[in-house]
Amino acid sequence: MFPMHAAPQKQSFHRIPELDALRGLAALSVVLFHFSGSNKNLLGWDFRFGVTGVDIFFMISGFVIFLTIQKIHRWQDFVVFRFARLYPAFWCCMLVTAIFMLVYEPENLSISQFLANATMLPAYFSEKDLDGSYWTLLVEINFYLWILAVYMTGTLKRIEDIGFAFLVLIIVFHVFSENYAGLHQIVASKVQLVNHFPLFYSGILFYQLFKGQKTTKNILLLIFSLMASCYLHSKGGKSLYYISATKHYFILAFYYIVFTLFIYGKLRFLDKMLLIQLGKISYCLYLIHQYVGLHLISTFTEILHFNIYLAIVLALGISIFLAYIVNFFIEIPSNDLIRKWYKNRLGKKLHAQQTIA
């Protein structure tokens, strides 16, 4: 059970610079993947391995969300704090993307699509993502609901066992999919966590190791989660379409090694201001770069006849600038404002209850 009447403690989590740096590098790899892949004919090459940058995002999310949910006192805290962290910045980035769509492809934007995307769950309304990068948001929200369910059932202390059981269930679900192909297709597309859960789970396990629980059990579970991630290569996600299974296996193993180095304090060389700042704006950069950046590159190369490398550098610079603006003027202030409003409202409610009692 968890306490229902304690005031939420101040959410002043100590940022971990190595994770911020990894976020920044992961975001940059995804940006380069999109910018190079869509201009392969002009470049003569593409950075297809950048498609796996989202794998790092999911691992970091498992680590950070598990850290966060242990510090709340009620499920509402988690919902409000996640909303404050994600939605205002997302809405702003989505609005910027919609404006670019009205300029470049007005026929492809509808009110229903815009409103469905505003929920972060357009797939549940049979609408397409406004920007191709939005697909990961559904996976993240699926994970939030899963870990919130674990929290609300009071079983957070057994999360390693629950995660293992859920992972086994996912593997069984995929292995025998031929027996329920229709159901499998629906679940795999609407609940995409079933295609990526091992990455989030590994983030949770790495957090346990980070906090000193370097047990044989946790290490074996990590190895199992890596094997499960490799197995799921062909079951969903974007990597399936851009890199071979074998290459993805090696990249996943590399990411697990990177996280292992992190928990043993071997990534402190990443504690650089530029990387940390890139990590802090990584969410906004991820959301805003694809549609906006690619159309800027198109304009620079096709209309202004810029060299492709110059076009990419300019598009990257503009994307980073826009991400910084949204982060500084929307993401940070709205996050603080919503948290403050919630805490004040909760404080008044608790005071009223105590007065009545």
Phi and psi in degrees as a GROMACS rama.xvg file:
@    title "Ramachandran Plot"
@    xaxis  label "Phi"
@    yaxis  label "Psi"
@TYPE xy
-125.737  148.019  PHE-2
-63.2857  141.113  PRO-3
-106.342  -12.1543  MET-4
-122.217  8.81101  HIS-5
-84.34  142.897  ALA-6
-70.2095  142.388  ALA-7
-64.6646  135.951  PRO-8
-73.5756  158.571  GLN-9
-61.5502  130.263  LYS-10
-85.6075  61.714  GLN-11
-101.566  59.0294  SER-12
-64.5876  137.068  PHE-13
-72.8856  121.703  HIS-14
-70.3879  143.486  ARG-15
-102.736  107.706  ILE-16
-57.4846  -36.7679  PRO-17
-62.1777  -38.2858  GLU-18
-70.0533  -39.1559  LEU-19
-59.8401  -43.1626  ASP-20
-63.4922  -42.6898  ALA-21
-64.571  -38.6125  LEU-22
-58.5777  -47.2573  ARG-23
-61.1275  -44.0305  GLY-24
-66.3254  -38.8812  LEU-25
-64.4372  -43.904  ALA-26
-62.1564  -43.2646  ALA-27
-63.4621  -37.6178  LEU-28
-66.2586  -38.2049  SER-29
-67.3497  -42.0769  VAL-30
-60.0773  -47.3604  VAL-31
-65.593  -33.4841  LEU-32
-60.5491  -47.8027  PHE-33
-70.2688  -44.4335  HIS-34
-66.6378  -38.7911  PHE-35
-80.304  -39.6666  SER-36
-62.6414  -38.4332  GLY-37
-79.3269  -8.90955  SER-38
-126.555  30.5263  ASN-39
-59.9378  -37.3282  LYS-40
-64.2625  -34.9282  ASN-41
-80.2456  -35.1646  LEU-42
-82.3328  -35.7421  LEU-43
85.2267  4.37835  GLY-44
-158.6  167.08  TRP-45
-147.401  152.672  ASP-46
-97.6616  70.5199  PHE-47
-69.2897  -23.1854  ARG-48
-67.3264  -16.4096  PHE-49
-64.4566  -16.5763  GLY-50
-61.3806  -23.8435  VAL-51
-84.3086  1.45259  THR-52
-57.8819  -31.1879  GLY-53
-66.6215  -25.0295  VAL-54
-61.3922  -42.1367  ASP-55
-64.074  -42.0768  ILE-56
-56.3705  -45.4702  PHE-57
-66.6662  -38.8331  PHE-58
-65.0347  -43.6548  MET-59
-63.8953  -39.2368  ILE-60
-61.393  -44.2231  SER-61
-58.83  -42.71  GLY-62
-62.9802  -53.2868  PHE-63
-72.3043  -40.9689  VAL-64
-67.1617  -36.8136  ILE-65
-66.3111  -39.6869  PHE-66
-60.0401  -45.5908  LEU-67
-65.9961  -45.9991  THR-68
-69.5712  -18.9391  ILE-69
-75.9814  -13.363  GLN-70
-104.958  8.75088  LYS-71
-102.413  169.116  ILE-72
-117.877  -9.36719  HIS-73
-155.88  156.283  ARG-74
-63.9861  -30.1832  TRP-75
-61.8692  -33.4346  GLN-76
-56.985  -47.1435  ASP-77
-62.3309  -45.7679  PHE-78
-62.5397  -48.011  VAL-79
-65.4386  -43.732  VAL-80
-67.6365  -36.6014  PHE-81
-68.7077  -41.3838  ARG-82
-59.0019  -46.9282  PHE-83
-62.1927  -36.1856  ALA-84
-73.9736  -35.6789  ARG-85
-103.866  -47.1852  LEU-86
-72.155  -48.3683  TYR-87
-56.3613  -46.2741  PRO-88
-64.5836  -39.7475  ALA-89
-62.432  -46.267  PHE-90
-59.8317  -39.8579  TRP-91
-66.2205  -46.3751  CYS-92
-63.5933  -38.452  CYS-93
-65.5368  -38.2177  MET-94
-64.2084  -41.6391  LEU-95
-60.9063  -44.7196  VAL-96
-62.5334  -42.0133  THR-97
-62.7224  -38.8656  ALA-98
-62.6417  -42.7941  ILE-99
-64.2446  -36.6139  PHE-100
-65.2447  -38.912  MET-101
-64.006  -29.1849  LEU-102
-79.6333  -45.2174  VAL-103
-93.8999  -41.5101  TYR-104
-142.659  64.7643  GLU-105
-59.7989  -28.0134  PRO-106
-69.7054  -16.8527  GLU-107
-94.2009  2.63959  ASN-108
-116.263  126.046  LEU-109
-123.088  159.449  SER-110
-62.825  -40.4109  ILE-111
-64.0231  -39.8927  SER-112
-66.4628  -41.7768  GLN-113
-62.0352  -47.0752  PHE-114
-67.1883  -39.1429  LEU-115
-64.4401  -39.903  ALA-116
-67.5192  -28.8806  ASN-117
-62.5581  -21.7861  ALA-118
-82.859  -11.7732  THR-119
72.5461  3.37424  MET-120
-127.322  50.6087  LEU-121
-60.6921  -28.504  PRO-122
-60.7282  -29.4764  ALA-123
-77.3323  -8.49689  TYR-124
-115.875  15.5783  PHE-125
57.4367  36.864  SER-126
-118.229  154.72  GLU-127
-84.4824  155.388  LYS-128
-64.1067  137.724  ASP-129
-64.9654  -35.2276  LEU-130
-128.975  139.722  ASP-131
-59.0158  -25.1945  GLY-132
-74.8743  -13.2135  SER-133
-69.391  -12.0211  TYR-134
-59.7289  -29.3332  TRP-135
-71.8028  -20.4131  THR-136
-64.43  -38.3514  LEU-137
-62.5935  -40.8541  LEU-138
-62.8082  -44.7552  VAL-139
-60.4649  -46.7532  GLU-140
-65.6091  -37.2738  ILE-141
-56.4271  -44.2865  ASN-142
-66.1432  -40.5892  PHE-143
-59.2145  -42.4916  TYR-144
-65.1846  -38.0558  LEU-145
-64.4422  -50.2434  TRP-146
-71.3968  -28.6473  ILE-147
-66.5914  -38.0681  LEU-148
-64.174  -40.0863  ALA-149
-61.9374  -43.1292  VAL-150
-63.5907  -45.9391  TYR-151
-70.1967  -22.7701  MET-152
-88.5433  2.79646  THR-153
69.4206  25.8491  GLY-154
-114.622  23.08  THR-155
-60.5332  -32.4199  LEU-156
-70.3186  -14.2182  LYS-157
-110.124  25.919  ARG-158
-63.7958  -30.1054  ILE-159
-61.8684  -44.6611  GLU-160
-69.4183  -41.6061  ASP-161
-65.5253  -42.211  ILE-162
-62.9656  -39.9557  GLY-163
-63.7121  -44.8805  PHE-164
-62.2581  -42.3478  ALA-165
-65.4944  -37.7418  PHE-166
-66.6001  -42.0833  LEU-167
-61.7663  -42.6896  VAL-168
-60.6289  -40.6939  LEU-169
-63.7007  -43.9976  ILE-170
-63.0399  -44.1196  ILE-171
-60.6756  -42.0063  VAL-172
-57.7745  -40.8662  PHE-173
-78.385  -39.9509  HIS-174
-60.0287  -40.8552  VAL-175
-101.813  24.8705  PHE-176
-63.2187  -24.7634  SER-177
-63.2488  -23.462  GLU-178
-78.4402  -13.8925  ASN-179
-150.281  57.5601  TYR-180
-55.9619  -42.8166  ALA-181
-63.1522  -48.0872  GLY-182
-63.4274  -41.0796  LEU-183
-60.8634  -42.8342  HIS-184
-64.214  -41.3838  GLN-185
-65.2216  -48.7018  ILE-186
-64.6455  -44.4451  VAL-187
-64.1092  -26.4772  ALA-188
-92.8127  -30.6421  SER-189
-94.6383  -26.7657  LYS-190
-123.196  71.2338  VAL-191
-69.2097  -5.30628  GLN-192
-58.9191  -28.7434  LEU-193
-66.566  -14.2118  VAL-194
-97.6288  -9.85931  ASN-195
-136.196  2.8564  HIS-196
-55.5286  -38.4476  PHE-197
-55.6154  -30.9392  PRO-198
-68.943  -44.2877  LEU-199
-64.5034  -42.7306  PHE-200
-62.0189  -39.9621  TYR-201
-65.2126  -35.1124  SER-202
-61.2043  -40.2158  GLY-203
-63.1951  -45.2273  ILE-204
-65.7612  -39.2307  LEU-205
-64.7509  -33.926  PHE-206
-63.3203  -41.7545  TYR-207
-61.2734  -41.6097  GLN-208
-65.7932  -39.769  LEU-209
-60.0268  -34.4503  PHE-210
-87.5832  7.75293  LYS-211
102.714  -1.70377  GLY-212
-88.5723  62.6944  GLN-213
-86.3771  66.0459  LYS-214
-91.1029  158.931  THR-215
-59.2186  -38.7257  THR-216
-59.1684  -49.3225  LYS-217
-65.0039  -36.3558  ASN-218
-66.4256  -42.8332  ILE-219
-64.8925  -38.3094  LEU-220
-65.507  -35.572  LEU-221
-64.2515  -43.4876  LEU-222
-61.4901  -41.5432  ILE-223
-64.6084  -40.4537  PHE-224
-65.8062  -35.3387  SER-225
-64.4999  -44.8162  LEU-226
-62.3631  -39.7926  MET-227
-66.0667  -39.3445  ALA-228
-61.4435  -40.7537  SER-229
-64.0905  -42.8353  CYS-230
-61.3532  -37.6233  TYR-231
-79.5357  0.413931  LEU-232
-51.5466  -44.16  HIS-233
-88.0703  2.68003  SER-234
-99.7575  -14.5935  LYS-235
169.75  176.116  GLY-236
88.8532  170.753  GLY-237
-88.5819  -22.3762  LYS-238
-58.7414  -32.0673  SER-239
-52.4853  -34.48  LEU-240
-90.7444  -6.59614  TYR-241
-125.034  -27.7676  TYR-242
-133.55  155.705  ILE-243
-71.4489  160.865  SER-244
-59.5111  -44.1026  ALA-245
-60.8389  -44.2146  THR-246
-63.7992  -39.2327  LYS-247
-65.1974  -36.9684  HIS-248
-59.3469  -46.337  TYR-249
-65.7639  -38.7111  PHE-250
-66.4336  -42.5393  ILE-251
-60.958  -44.1269  LEU-252
-60.7084  -39.5762  ALA-253
-62.3731  -42.0232  PHE-254
-64.0435  -38.1747  TYR-255
-66.5578  -37.1157  TYR-256
-65.5644  -41.6732  ILE-257
-59.4919  -44.8013  VAL-258
-65.3003  -36.637  PHE-259
-63.0192  -43.1828  THR-260
-61.17  -37.8846  LEU-261
-62.3718  -47.9581  PHE-262
-69.7281  -18.0137  ILE-263
-97.3232  11.9695  TYR-264
73.3339  24.7482  GLY-265
-98.586  6.26011  LYS-266
-112.759  19.9061  LEU-267
-65.7427  -17.0973  ARG-268
-67.0197  -13.7783  PHE-269
-81.7825  -7.23412  LEU-270
-74.1832  70.0456  ASP-271
-119.437  139.311  LYS-272
-53.8923  -43.5528  MET-273
-61.7461  -46.037  LEU-274
-67.3455  -39.655  LEU-275
-65.5085  -42.8946  ILE-276
-64.5108  -38.4786  GLN-277
-62.8787  -38.3253  LEU-278
-65.0677  -37.3581  GLY-279
-68.2039  -28.8882  LYS-280
-101.282  7.50732  ILE-281
-60.7461  -36.5762  SER-282
-62.495  -49.8426  TYR-283
-66.2392  -39.4643  CYS-284
-62.6802  -42.7867  LEU-285
-60.7535  -43.3452  TYR-286
-70.7412  -32.2165  LEU-287
-101.623  -12.8035  ILE-288
-78.6931  -33.9362  HIS-289
-72.0569  -66.152  GLN-290
-63.8726  -47.8057  TYR-291
-62.0147  -50.6063  VAL-292
-62.4373  -44.2969  GLY-293
-66.1289  -37.1021  LEU-294
-74.593  -29.4639  HIS-295
-65.8041  -43.3222  LEU-296
-60.3134  -42.5768  ILE-297
-59.9119  -44.4836  SER-298
-63.6668  -43.756  THR-299
-64.3605  -39.5704  PHE-300
-86.8859  -39.8951  THR-301
-88.0276  -34.1644  GLU-302
-99.6672  -45.5206  ILE-303
-92.0296  -9.06746  LEU-304
58.7303  39.2801  HIS-305
-76.5651  154.251  PHE-306
-60.3307  142.306  ASN-307
-59.9456  -37.3397  ILE-308
-67.4703  -40.2889  TYR-309
-64.8735  -40.6376  LEU-310
-61.0771  -42.6097  ALA-311
-66.9525  -42.2793  ILE-312
-61.9432  -43.0102  VAL-313
-65.7393  -43.7516  LEU-314
-63.8878  -39.6143  ALA-315
-64.4047  -44.6185  LEU-316
-62.0489  -43.5036  GLY-317
-65.9999  -40.8793  ILE-318
-62.021  -44.0214  SER-319
-65.1287  -40.724  ILE-320
-62.5539  -47.0937  PHE-321
-62.2427  -40.5446  LEU-322
-62.3438  -41.0735  ALA-323
-64.6157  -42.6811  TYR-324
-61.1651  -46.7186  ILE-325
-64.9041  -42.1525  VAL-326
-61.5438  -45.9133  ASN-327
-75.5684  -40.7395  PHE-328
-97.8938  -18.113  PHE-329
-120.75  -57.4658  ILE-330
-60.2195  -54.3745  GLU-331
-68.0083  -50.7586  ILE-332
-61.9518  -43.4972  PRO-333
-66.7597  -37.9024  SER-334
-59.7543  -48.3488  ASN-335
-64.573  -41.8679  ASP-336
-64.6686  -45.9034  LEU-337
-66.7071  -41.1296  ILE-338
-62.8822  -42.8511  ARG-339
-64.6174  -44.7205  LYS-340
-59.2914  -44.8424  TRP-341
-63.9276  -44.5973  TYR-342
-66.3394  -38.9928  LYS-343
-65.9065  -42.5548  ASN-344
-64.1046  -42.6332  ARG-345
-66.7609  -39.4465  LEU-346
-61.9948  -42.1222  GLY-347
-65.8711  -38.4647  LYS-348
-65.1444  -43.8063  LYS-349
-66.4555  -37.202  LEU-350
-64.5096  -40.9485  HIS-351
-64.6652  -40.5195  ALA-352
-64.1587  -40.7773  GLN-353
-67.9817  -34.6101  GLN-354
-66.4984  -42.2789  THR-355
-65.7137  -40.6164  ILE-356
